[in-house]
């Protein structure tokens, strides 16, 4: 049993203010950089205090799930502003300016920050990155994601997939081909964020060539998990879109009922959809749930 | 056949002038801000702004000063829309912090839960529902009365709809128990109870009071309505609950930046909804032309053509996300295309959405061109009709 927190973490109120001030010309880029570092230090401390097994850098500088890769990539650019799922938040849709995009250099430390311990890294799933670009997911996996993966030193790379659950199982085959192209690097998990994975699970999601599969259990009924699930299950048991704080004991009992051997407790998507003060408490409860689940299993 | 004439109107919010923003934020007003107030007073032919300018030059603002600044901001917003030539006006929601925040700050049952990123370095405050929502008293009546006393034009009062309030709030009350691993049916029922409570105990009493004060057109704003296609029927039910029993001559629904095909056939169940005001220009070509191929952004109108019993269309002809000022001829062609497809009696003209992210200069130019383009469309259609007689 593990616990960790993939995805984009919310900015503190101090960082919110600093970035607002930067946009309005009321502070310097250096001052904002210093606040980013303070936010990162605090996030590391919170994760360590919660007892999470793998650290994350919270992607604090990522403006959305795709932006740094679009800005660093050749043949890619940030496109129109789009609503992210059914939230009141928006992202720049990936747009291809060439049929053969590539990532000439992996992202630097601004986007994959050094951490004092074993870590995870989150990247967009190739299906999500390719959506709407007209470029096959396999091409983007090979030429954009693979060079980035090869440059990472991580225990696990979580590929965040927000769209597939809504688009249906038709995209599974192209995703499989893309994931095959990513083999040979760090272990991969595909996380279906903020969506009901039932149809995907019924159509082979659990057989994709990755180490772990992430399921949002605030949108997916527990019984939809196939019997004999034998991958690492990234169980989305902390609701990143709810301000309500989870009960660690309730989570522990829920996970016990799933009957899966290898489980990592995770939020069901980016925690940036709650404020930083709430996210901090959710991380603490994520860690507490893992402890409670260990007791549950021992009992 | 009588001559074709289209109504023009705004949709929602305008940007707030810097002198208003700074005054309420407790930041110093600079000379440039005062000059901006004077420039726009002249452009809008506003009389009596000396008291505003004098107030803005003060070092500190008391309660009465802020009230005066608030009132003038509303008058500027109203005047800008009038001067641009719109038939139907309001005040650009100058007194409202933001469409979501305005409601939850006036309602009981919500608590603020901090700052969430909208995009890049833009953020918004988000609240949680912690008990059944309600209001102590209607909160938009004074706003309406102030405007009604200062314009001869028809007013259309906007109200943020229940679906958007629910969708943009955290739920710490309705679905709190058993949400982990719950069935879709359980989640839907929790959402439905939340929606109907907001519709019946927040939106409806407020809108009803504004109508009682004399307003004859209420617009329910639901930008989020079709983001979850399976919940569109709930959104329709919530609209009906919001306007039930309110004797407004017109009730309309504004939706934007969504896949409108998901709205059908459910919108046919909207009770006495005069019109759907929709965003189209955002997805359309800038080229001139009145054929379907020239107007790719307006493809959804075919659904309205197929459903004659659907509400009329408030046609978004101005993109609110760019500084590109649509030439009057482009507006003309968009209106002509829609009118020829649906019949002019089913079409009115508006921007895609509120222009709050544009400067007043850009917003004014866009609206003025929208009105001019609408007049050109009327001329073209009337000319064609006369030629066919």
Interface residues (C-beta under 8 A of the other chain):
Chain A: X10 X11 X13 X16 X19 X20 X22 X23 X63 X64 X81 X83 X85 X86 X88 X89 X90 X91 X92 X196 X217 X218 X221 X222 X237 X239 X241 X242 X243 X244 X246 X250 X251 X254 X272 X273 X274 X275 X276 X277 X278
Chain B: X100 X113 X114 X115 X116 X117 X118 X119 X120 X121 X123 X124 X126 X128 X167 X168 X170 X171 X172 X176 X179 X180 X181 X182 X183 X184 X224 X227 X228 X257 X321
